[in-house]
């Protein structure tokens, strides 16, 4: 048993060698092949899971260290080695899954592990074959290249050289000229790198199209859904869901945008103007990362026994890296080290309300990972992405009562901004998703055609967006800054699905906190033991794919929005 109270900096940094890894995987697959009963297979499965936890931890340690410092040659080389070796690991995982699916004792194993595990295996087998290993290696290298370009951004601004995260706070500055100047600086940088980023994406699209066709699919769309682990819904159902957002959320979002601009007194609003919510400025956190982490500690300690244990485990073991630094990859994420049963939160604090969002959003991911760590079947510990985002987005709402600690007198200002941002995000989320469907249905489109299509979709869902001062963005290049488009195709709709579900948690929490929190903890503990719709059903949450459910989850929010007196902000 590994020490689960080891500090992150003490985690061994081991780079798996191809020879050692392949030899071990061959041995484990061979052990399973020789099994003649469910009893002997159970032991072989235990050995496989143990090694995969070790290997997964080694790989995640490398990925975290690389994103913490993309300029470090040791970490970069290690990440490149992972890009090469991970498709080979997938090959042995496929062999392992095939043996279990064809085993004469499969039904006995299904009773032990549940039928969903085997459904997951059937799904993953559709997404892999040895013949696509060269393409998978190249795909990994291209996504790492995109991360390198974005993480290495050096943008001159008012005598400083800033990365994307550091520039972010100026894009939402109360001073309109500052917002404009920062947006133009960002637009200029994107213009300088447009061809490079566009070429990376073009190669990725063609590569994924090739992979899909090699595996027998018409195009990458269906394969993309399989890769995301979706066993209970398809592209047609997602389109129906997007249509609900267009009908029930786009008009509401436009009303909120108009109200915002009226209160700001801006008559010809540009896209960067929507980053500012109030004339007095956006709500600002009370301090730096140390102060905010202290507030988060008290908050989680107060919320429940489980969250108390969770936050102290995270802080004591140095499992949060929050500050923006040169060379650090942009964005934020939560990952998990199975060997140490430890989540890890990565972020780039920049002095905005987004810093608090991370402590709550990524905190929700980490809390779920912490609560579901006792699940012994590794595949059941981590849910599919749309389910995982329910934990993070719902935690954002469960933290509302503690916002005075983060924002002082601006707490209500934050709550209002948070809720309106969540509603206004949905049209953008479906824009990215609709764009990706079009791209992979038209893989031979040029870069300019892709940008034109993005702009067309954006104008339908977000007609308020204007880029008069930013000619590169005006071409329809906004998608190039969305990392999910490059690294995780078809992921982005998951945020919107989870947001709609999280709205139900907000409404229930305002009615009966204890009942809502109990339901939330139950959902977290279930991990990924069921698919998305199965988890919703298990804890009695509405399914967003069912016609009318988006409207039902949005309707209670109108009362919440009207409860705020925005004239005081």
Protein Blocks (a to p, Z undefined) as FASTA:
>chain_A
ZZfkbcfklpccddddfklmmmmmmmmmmmmmmpcbfklmmmmmmmmmmmmmmmmmmmmm
mmmmmmmommbmklmmmmmmmmmmmmmmmmmmmmmmmmmmmpmklmmmmmmnopklmmmm
mmmmmmgcfklmmmmmmmmmmmmmmmmmmmmpccdeehiacdfklmmmmmmgfblklmmm
mmmmmmmmmmmmmmmmmmmmmmmmmmmmmmmmmnopablmlmmmmmnopakbcfklmmmm
mmmmmmmmmmmmmmmmmmmmmmnopabdcfklmmpmbfnbpaddfbdfklmmmmmmmmmm
mmpmklmmmmmmmmmnopacfbdcehiaghjdddddfklopacdddddehiaklmmmmmm
mmmmmmmmmmmmmpmblklmpccfklmmmmmmmmmmmmmmmmmmmnommlmmmmmmmmmm
mmmmmmmmmmmmmmmmmmmmmmmbcfklmmmmmmmmmmmmmmmbccfklmklmnopmmmm
mmklmmmghklmmmmmmmmmmmmmmmmmmmommlmmmmmmmmmmnmmmbcfklmmmmnop
acfklghklmmmmmmmmmmmmmpcfklZZ
